[in-house]
Amino acid sequence: MDLPVAPQPDLLPALPGQRLARGVCRALRGLDFVTVEELVPASGLRVDVMALGPRGEIWVVECKSGRADFATDRKWQYYLEWCDRFFWAVDADFPTTLLPVETGLILADAYDAEILRMGPAHPLAPARRKVMVQKFARHAATRLQALRDPAGGVWV
């Protein structure tokens, strides 16, 4: 059951990639996915957005604010083993021809997003899925605790 939430001012994140992530998270919520940002699936990796779907599917979305941001990303292929589907999220000015066609594509801004190309399905093994759902849950719970009690400890 969703609890009522008091209206909050619409504060935009400072960085372009964070604004894309916000729009992606809003759009995925409309598809019945829940999301977390900056989750670490394994040492040395940090995904921009991880989404957990209503049937336990796990999607990873990497948000790229421009050509240079994409060109310096050397780790994205390592994310494929941690999700069922992989997507890039970019804004309307991004040169999408740079992006590998065997990946998903999301057009986003700070307010919404649209899936232009579905990432191909590569179902996770059950043991890997269990690990990722647990990481997702712990990450989300830690973030919630930090919001409720910012002075209560060290947070991710």
N, C-alpha and C positions, 0 to 999 in steps of 0.2 A: 504494500500500500504506500503510495506516495504521500508524504506529508506536505501540507501547504508551506510555501516559502514566501517570506516577505519580499516585495520588490526591491531590487538592488539597482544602483546606478550602472549604466552600461560602460564599464571601464575596459578599454581596449588594451590588450597586451602591448608592450613596448616594441618587441622585435617582430619583423615580418613573418618569420617562421612560426612564431607563437600565435600570430593572428590567423594564419592558415590553419593551424591545429585547432583553434577555437571553432572556426567554421566547420571543419571536418567533424569534430566531436558533436556539434549541434546536428549536423546532417545524419550522422550515424545513429544518434539517439532517436531520430525520426524513423529509422529502420529497425528499431528495437535492439540496438547494440548499446552496451555501456562501454565507456572508454577511460583510459588513464593516459597521462602524458609522461614522457621520459622514463619509461620502464627499462630496467636492465635485465635482459633475458640471460646473459652470460657475461662473465668478466670481459671488459674491454668493449662491450656493445651497449648502446642506449638507443632505443627506438623513440621516435617522436610521439607516435600515438599507437597504442595497442587497444584493439576493440574485441570485446567478447560478445558473441551473438546469442540469440535465444536458444539455439541448439548446441551451444558450447563451441561454436566455430571461433577461431582466433585469426584476426586480421592485423597486419602491421601496415602503418601508413607513415611514410617518410615525407616530410614537408620541405620543399625546396623553394627558396625565395628568389632564386635567379640562377643564371648560367654558372657563375663562379661557385655558388653553393653546391650545385650538382657536381661540377668538375672536381671538387675537392673531396667528395664523398667516396671513400675507398672501402667502406665496410658494408654497404647495402646488401651485397650478395650473401653475407653471413647471416643476415636476418631471415633469409628464406627458410632455414631449417627450424625456425621458431614460430612459424605461423602456417595457417592453411591457405591464406591469400596475402599477396603483397601489393601495395599501391604506392604511387607517388601522388602527392598533393601539390599543386602549383596554382599560381594565379593566372589571369587571362593574358598577361604579357609574356609568360614563360614560353620559350621555344620548345614546344613539346616533341619536336622531331629528335631532340637529343635523348629522349627517354627510351629505354629498351621496350620494344613492342610486346615482349613476352611478360610484361608486368602490367598491373592495373594503373589506371589514371583517373585522378579526381581533380576537378576544377573547383577551386575554393577561394573564398575571401574570409574576412573576419566574422561574417554573419551566417554563412551557409556554404554548402558544397554540393556538387553533383558528380556522380560516378559516370565518367565518359567511357571508360573501358574497364570491364570486370577483370580483376587479376585471375589468372588460372588457378584452379584448385589443386593443391598438393596436400592432402590430408595428413595431419600429424599422426605419428604412432601414439597409441593410447598412453604409454608411459610418459612421453614428452608432453602430451596434452595435459595430463594430470599435473606435471611440474609447472607448466605455464599458467594453468588456472590457479594454482596455489600462489605463484608469484604475483599474479594479477590481484588476487584477493588481499594478500598481505600489503602490496603497494597501495591499493585503494584504502585499506583500513588505516595504514600509517598516515596517508595524506589527510584523511578525515580527522584522525586524532590531532594532527598538527593544527588543523583549522579550529578545533574545539579548545585546544590547550597549547597555544604556541610556546609557552614557557615551560612546558612539561617534560622536555627531553630533547634528544637529538633526532631530527627527522630527515627523511629522504627527500 
